[in-house]
Amino acid sequence: MKSKMATLIIVFVLFTNVSNAQNYDMDKYIKASILINQESGTVLYEKNADQQMPCASLTKMMTLLVTLDSIKNNKVSKNDIVEISSKAAKTRGSTYRLKTGEKVKLINLMKGIMVVSGNDAAVAISEHVGGDTKTFVSMMNKKAKEIGMNKTSYINPNGLPVYGINGDMKTPKENMSTARDLSLLAKYLIDNYKQDVLAITSIKTHTNYKRGFIGNNTNALLRIMPGVDGLKTGFTGRAGYCLASTMNIKSTNENNKDFRVISVVLGGQSSKKRTSASKELLEYAKNNFNKIRIVKKDTFIGKTYLYGESELEINLKTKEDLWVVKKDKEKIERSIILDKLTYPINIGDKVGKINYYTQDGVNVASIDIVSDSEIKTISMKTKLKLFIDKIVN
């Protein structure tokens, strides 16, 4: 039998209001930026986050992601020995100092792109993983679309400007993206490959004695801000100074939980300004947000009635604890939406959900509602009433 009961929606105010984060002036020397909660993807701050612009070596986050996907799918191994082509060795810009014919493990090339931003290492990876650079770039663009990076396009695996496309020798073509898209990329990397990614991006100095190579991580935040463990810097003349960073924020008391944030800044006027803007974004998260439990497991939510009959009463409760990253006094609203229920009902059956929203209507979290009652029998009187109602209606 299917319920004729209308969907129930109830709205509650949980917290008092707080001033708008957009008034927090911490990135005035940056063209675009975004700060998100890594677990939920909730935006904690943004400025021109959808403005498309060159993304320089932040490109290499996608190069890393495509490589990690290929390792996961057993197409390549991180211990593969990669023979360096002359094309890779001759790549200009920031370098891993690769030489033609040199043999380097794939895992070291991955460190080469993320720690010292080696453009040559990115080309070497593309040739090994994709078979050739063109194929690899197609893989990059396909992955971008797959994860929702709808304003992103790649023409190479390292972010270098390319002159001469369509005969234009004056204006280079570059990989293009937005702060929001790049935060999606960073989130996807950590969601799916956290251990592998942070093991590389947290390296302050990469040393490869066999190659005679020593290089400091281009991310200055690693050396000045405890808790930062990634992710990637970038720079070209048109892109300006860029940085995607991430930090695990420790809880301040036993009632809170740790949470991780991701920030992206694009178009900085200098390396110092991109670092200071990123630092302020991360500090803004640390000083203004906490991860708190807003509802406990097995909390009584209310009652509903199967088919609207008082005899068929169902107690409702939350399935689990729910934690949300929010400001201390931020106003959050919730709506309770019940499913159309069918007989029989067992204890623990999902019967609806609670959605939590910001004042702007942005969904920040959801939790299932389950039955704390069971209905395995219905009296003949009620069955008859339901049958008559069905005929009449």
Sequence and secondary structure as in RCSB ss.txt:
>XXXX:A:sequence
MKSKMATLIIVFVLFTNVSNAQNYDMDKYIKASILINQESGTVLYEKNADQQMPCASLTKMMTLLVTLDSIKNNK
VSKNDIVEISSKAAKTRGSTYRLKTGEKVKLINLMKGIMVVSGNDAAVAISEHVGGDTKTFVSMMNKKAKEIGMN
KTSYINPNGLPVYGINGDMKTPKENMSTARDLSLLAKYLIDNYKQDVLAITSIKTHTNYKRGFIGNNTNALLRIM
PGVDGLKTGFTGRAGYCLASTMNIKSTNENNKDFRVISVVLGGQSSKKRTSASKELLEYAKNNFNKIRIVKKDTF
IGKTYLYGESELEINLKTKEDLWVVKKDKEKIERSIILDKLTYPINIGDKVGKINYYTQDGVNVASIDIVSDSEI
KTISMKTKLKLFIDKIVN
>XXXX:A:secstr
 B        EEE S     GGG    TT SEEEEEETTT  EEEEESTT  EE GGGGHHHHHHHHHHHHHTTS
S TT EEE  HHHHT  SS     TT EEEHHHHHHHHHTS  HHHHHHHHHHHHSSHHHHHHHHHHHHHHTT T
T B SSSS   B  GGG SSS B  EE HHHHHHHHHHHHHHHHHHHHHHHT SEEEETTTTEEEE S THHHHS
TTEEEEEEEEETTTEEEEEEEEEE  SSTTEE EEEEEEEEEESSHHHHHHHHHHHHHHHHHHEEEEEEE TT E
EEEEEGGG TTSEEEEEESS EEEEEETT   EEEEEE   BS B TT EEEEEEEE TT  EEEEEEEEESS B
    HHHHHHHHHHHHH 
